[in-house]
Amino acid sequence: MITLSKSLVATLMLHRLPPIDRDPEIGDLCRLGGPGDMPRKYLAKHGAGIVVKKHRKGHDTPYHYEIKWLKSDEHMRFFKEDLIILSNVD
């Protein structure tokens, strides 16, 4: 019998979680979304991320969300369309 760790099972099942359809808030867990195999490779290298800041240059420009990746400890900025929210702050 094969025993899998909980983190490995959670990583394998992320594609089964329904997306949360709202704007990201500070403290939300998220992962990168998009076409092809790139999001899966990105998740393997950087892990899931947490939203730490919201940036906007003007009133009519969209927000950039600063994400701190938990596995690699790097900070990067993305648009809402690039992110998939995994869990709510609420």
N, C-alpha and C positions, 0 to 999 in steps of 0.2 A: 504494500500500500504506500502511495506517495503522500507525503505530508508537505503542504505548502504554507509558507508564513502568511500572516494576515496582510502584511503590506504588499506581498506579491499578488495575492488574490485581489486586493483592492485595486492595484495597478492594472491587472488584467480585466477587471470589470468596469473600469471608468467609462467605456463606450456604452454601457448599459444604462447609465444614469441619465434621466431626462434633463435637458438644459433648463436652467432657471431664466425666464424671459423678463429681465429687468436690467436697469443700468447697474454696473458694479458699485458697491459701496466700500468704504475703507473697512478692512477686516475680513472681507470675503475671500474664501479660497477659490482659486481659479486655475485653469490650465489653458494652454494655447490651442486654438482651433484653426481649421483651415483645410485646404484640399491636400490629397496625397498622403504620403508617409511622414512628412515633415513634423506634424504635431506629436506623433508617437516617438520619434527619435528625440525631439526636444524634451518630452516628458521624461524619457530615460536619462537624459543628461542633466537636466535642471530640476526635475521633480515638479510638484505642484507649487503654485505661488500664492502669495497673499497681497491684496491691494493695500498699499501703504499711503498713497497720495493721489489726488486728482488735480491735474493741471489744465488750465485753459488760458489762452492768450487774450481773447476778446469775448464780447458778449455773443457774437454770432459764430464762433468757432467751436468745434466739438471738443469734448474732454479727451485728454490723454491720461491714461491710468498707469501710475508707476507701480510695478510689480516687483516684489522681493521673492526670488526663487529660493525655496527652502532647501533644496539639495545642494545647489551651487553657491548660494549666498550672494548672488548678483542682483543688481537693480536694473530694470529695463522699462521703457514706456511703450504702451500699446493703445490702440483704439478699442472701443467697445466691441466692434465687429470681429476683432482678432481673438477675443477671450471667451471662454466658456466657464460660467460660474458653477462651482461644485457645491458650495454650501453658503447659506445665508448668514449674515451677521446676527439677525434677529434671534 
